[in-house]
Amino acid sequence: MADCRGIEPAARGALVQALTAVLDRDPKALAELRAKLTGRRDAATRAEAFELAGRIHAELAAVDWIVCTQRAALLDHCDAELAGWSCGVLVRFSLRAGLLSDWRQMRRTRRQAQPRLASTPPAWRDFAEHNAALAARLAGQAD
């Protein structure tokens, strides 16, 4: 694959260093990677290589997913109940010993969901709301 991409064996160290910086969430390395991928996607679009542009766009999304804040396991071994609501869908998550151990979704009004929403720790509200919006879209409850 390296041969196909024109990458020489001498470039290995720099490539490893760049990948490590991205995985370490270095802002400069992430900005450079996103700029390169965006440029390649835009060039593919200009060349009407739309399938390639779509694959590169998916790679951009994958980079964002890989470097996003990890929430499925925590270093502190806390227990908590989390909730998010969107468009009639309530999602509930359980943390046990710092691990995301259970999730459920159900149809509820905002009023019915409010007690669970109010007890969600502030650091987890964005996570829970984002996932509730996703659940609502997947359930066909949101546009």
N, C-alpha and C positions, 0 to 999 in steps of 0.2 A: 504494500500500500504506500509505503514511503516513496518507493521509486515512482509510482504513478503520480504522486503529488510533487515530485521533484525535490524531495527532502534528502539532503546528503547525511551520511552517518555523523559527520562533524557537528550537525545541527541538533543532535539528540539532547545534549545538555541544556541548550537554550529552550528547547521544546518542553522538556521536563520541568525546567524552572518556570516557564510561562504557565503550564498546566497547574503546577503546585500553587502559584500565586492566585490563580482563579479559584481553586478549591479552598484556599485560605481566605477567600472573599476580599482580596486586595482591590480597593476601589479603582486604582489606575489600570490594573490588569483586566478587571471586568469591563471597564470602559473601552479599552483597546479591543478586547474580544468582541464586544457588542458592535463596535464601529466596523470591524472587519466583516463580521457576519451580515450586518446591515448593508454594507457596500456590496458584498457578493449577492445578496438577495436582490438589491436594486438593479445591479448589472444583469442578473438573470431575467428580471422583469423587463428591462429595456430590450433584451434580446428575445423577448417573448418565449422564454424557457420557463413557463409558468409552473410546471411540475417541480423543477429544480428550485425555483423561488419558494414554492410551498414547503419543500423539504428544509430549506435553509431557515425559513420562518419558524418551522417546528423546532429546529435546533436552537434558535433564540429563546423560544419558550422553555426548552429543556434546560438551558443554561440558567434561566431565572428560577426554575424549579430546584435545580441542584444546589444553588447558592442561597436559597431562601432560608429564613429562620426555621430551624428544625424544632418541631413541637411534639413528636411522637414519644420522646423519652427525655427526661430531665435529669440533671446531675443531682438535684436535691430530690429526695424520695418522699415527695408530698402526696397527699390524697386530696382530690377536689372533684366537685361536680361542676360542669360547664354547660352553658346553654346559649343558643343563638336562635333568632327567629327571623323569618322573611316570608312575606306573602302567604301567610297561613301555615307555614311549615316550621315546626319547632325541632331543632336538633339538640340532643343531649349527649355529652361525652363524660366518661368517668376516667379519672386519673387515679391509679393505685400504685403506690411506691414510686411515683414519678413516671409511670408508664401509661400511655393511653391504652386503656384496657377494654373499653366498651363504648359503643355509640348506638343511638336510636334516633329515629325521626318519626314524627307524628303530626297530624293536622291539629292545629290549635289556633285560637284567636290570639291576638296580641295581649289581650287582657288575661286570658288563661295562662299565657306563657310568662307574664310579667314577674311572678315570684321567683321563678327559676332564673330569669335573666338578671334580676336584681342581685341574686346570690352568686353570680359568676364573678370570679376574681377579675379586677380591672385589666391585669396583664393578659388575660385570655379572651377578652371581649371581641377584639378584632378577629381573632382566629375563629371564634364561634360564629360570629355574624357572617364572615366570609363563607364558611361552610354551610350555613343555613341558606344563604343566597344561592349557592351552588345546588344544594338539595332541592330548593324550590324550582330552580330552572330544570333540573333533571326530572322533577315530578310534573313538569308542565304548568306550574303555578305562576311562573314569572316569564317575562319576555326577555 
